[in-house]
Amino acid sequence: MTSPGIYLAYPTTPELKPIYPCYKTLVNGEHTKLGIARRSFQDRERQYIRTFQGEVLFHPVLQMAPAHLSEFEARVLAQLTPRYPKSGRAREWFHTAERQAIAELVMLVCKEFQPGQTG
């Protein structure tokens, strides 16, 4: 997909790997990333494939205009943070494999999302 939006990504290996080259935060198949693809899902997926040497799955969840991505992501993260422990210092990586529950939460937040409204 060449559109921007919200995605989930997660390694497919039990081996702990850094989320970026030389980062201390390590993740494996028990971790899930909620992220935003500002340019396109395709570009973002390629970056993960490089970072995790192909041992990663990438799932677009929701297409969205780039202007609303940061605000939307913040609202979803506000819902996820009390539910799942974060991985290291990474604010979008969570120590959970409950990907379906996260995807469902994204869609629930989307139904109520009105850009520019607080809460």
C-alpha positions in Angstrom: 0.0 0.0 0.0 1.3 3.4 -0.9 -0.9 5.4 1.4 -0.1 6.7 4.9 -1.7 5.5 8.1 -1.5 3.4 11.2 0.2 0.0 11.3 1.3 -2.8 13.6 4.7 -4.5 13.3 6.3 -7.3 15.2 9.3 -9.5 14.9 8.8 -13.2 14.1 11.7 -14.5 16.1 12.2 -15.3 19.8 15.7 -13.7 19.6 15.8 -10.2 21.1 16.8 -7.6 18.5 17.2 -3.8 18.7 14.4 -1.7 17.4 16.9 0.4 15.5 20.6 -0.3 14.8 22.6 0.4 18.0 19.5 1.0 20.2 19.4 -0.6 23.7 15.6 -1.4 23.5 15.3 -5.0 22.4 12.1 -6.8 21.1 11.1 -10.2 19.8 7.9 -12.0 18.8 6.4 -11.1 22.2 6.4 -7.4 21.4 4.2 -5.3 19.2 4.8 -1.8 17.6 1.9 0.6 17.0 3.2 3.1 14.5 2.4 5.7 11.9 3.6 5.6 8.3 3.8 9.2 7.2 4.7 8.6 3.5 3.5 5.1 2.9 3.0 1.7 4.4 5.4 0.3 1.8 8.3 2.6 2.8 7.8 1.9 6.4 7.6 -1.9 5.9 10.9 -1.8 4.0 12.6 -0.1 6.9 11.4 -2.8 9.3 12.5 -5.6 7.0 16.0 -4.0 7.0 16.1 -3.5 10.7 15.0 -7.0 11.5 16.7 -8.8 8.6 13.4 -9.9 7.2 12.2 -11.4 10.5 9.2 -9.1 10.9 5.5 -8.9 10.1 4.0 -5.6 9.1 0.2 -5.0 9.1 -1.4 -1.8 7.9 -4.5 -1.3 10.1 -6.0 2.0 9.0 -5.4 4.5 6.2 -5.4 8.2 7.4 -4.4 11.6 6.1 -0.9 12.5 7.2 -2.1 15.7 9.0 -4.1 13.6 11.5 -1.6 10.8 12.2 0.2 12.2 15.2 -3.0 13.2 17.0 -4.6 9.9 16.3 -1.6 7.9 17.4 -1.4 9.9 20.6 -5.0 8.9 21.4 -4.5 5.3 20.7 -1.2 5.3 22.8 -3.1 6.9 25.6 -5.4 3.8 25.6 -2.6 1.2 25.2 -0.2 2.6 27.8 -2.3 1.6 30.8 -3.0 -1.9 29.3 0.4 -3.1 28.2 3.9 -2.6 29.5 6.2 -0.6 27.2 9.4 -2.2 25.8 12.4 -0.3 27.2 12.2 3.4 26.5 10.3 3.0 23.2 6.9 4.7 23.6 5.2 2.8 20.7 6.6 -0.7 21.4 4.6 -2.8 23.8 5.4 -6.1 25.5 2.4 -8.0 24.2 1.4 -10.3 21.4 -2.3 -9.3 21.6 -2.3 -7.8 18.1 -5.9 -8.4 17.3 -6.9 -6.5 20.5 -4.7 -3.6 19.5 -6.1 -3.5 16.0 -9.6 -3.6 17.4 -8.8 -0.7 19.7 -7.4 1.3 16.8 -10.7 0.9 15.0 -12.7 1.8 18.1 -10.7 5.0 18.5 -11.2 5.7 14.8 -15.0 5.6 15.2 -14.8 8.3 17.9 -11.9 10.3 16.4 -12.6 13.9 15.4 -9.3 15.8 14.7 -8.7 18.8 16.9 -10.9 17.7 19.8 -9.3 17.0 23.1 -10.0 13.8 25.0 
